Amino acid sequence: MEFDRPLIRATLLKRYKRFLADVKLEDGTETTAHCANPGSMSGLADAGATVWLEPNDDPKRKLRYSWKLVETGGALVCVDTAMANRVVGEALQARAIPALAAYTDMRAEVKYGENSRIDFLLRGNGLPDCYVEVKSVTLSRRNGLAEFPDSVTKRGAKHLDELANMVRQGHRAVMLYLVQHAGCARFTLARDIDPAYASAFAAAQDAGVEAICHASDISTRTVALDRELPLDI
């Protein structure tokens, strides 16, 4: 997935109100960028960090820049959570995810369950319908270990319950974690941050929900699906 426009380097001054970040451009100009990340962004929003912004010239948008990447510990991290679905969508279309490559038809944002939408519904080859939920993973508190979630997520636990219900109805359900932190090689759950999510995950696994995790290949030009990562759960 290529960024729509070339990214520009800046320095983070502060992130606030979840979706706003004050930054200093390389020419010294200070401005506010949109931050498409509702999580805590623990370890990713420290003042002075090098960040990468995508400019836009859309007169309908209030902010001229969108915060896409941050450098931390020598690694690039994609902080735009919406990018995860775009990356996974491209990979599914290319049938580049081995665990899901047998499906030939893909639909995004399909209504299901109780007032929910599944990220991707896969069909084809006479296989059971496959419901795929995608989560963007950026938290890393220990070297090389990615964790989810980075804050309490009742919505995330609801998604797990919905997936379990799909399995009970005879379908296939997959929770796909996309690690958007280039410095990580393993994945686990942040049980101390959200014990309820960890419990919902265990119940979903018992019901037959599958969990897979992939790394991301991140640069200032593109974000793409990379190798599958082991789950240390």
ABEGO torsion letter per residue (X at the ends): XBBABBBBBBBBABBBGGABBBBBBAAGBBBBBBBBBABAGBGAABBGBBBBBBBBABAABABABBBABBBBGGBBBBABAAAAAAAAAAAAAAGABAAAAABABBBBGBBBEBGBBBABBBBEGGBBBBBBBBBBBABBABBGBBBOBABBBAAAAAAAAAAAAAAAAGBBBBBBBBBABAABABBBBBAAABAAAAAAAAAAAAAGBBBBBBBBBBBAABBBBBBBBBBBX
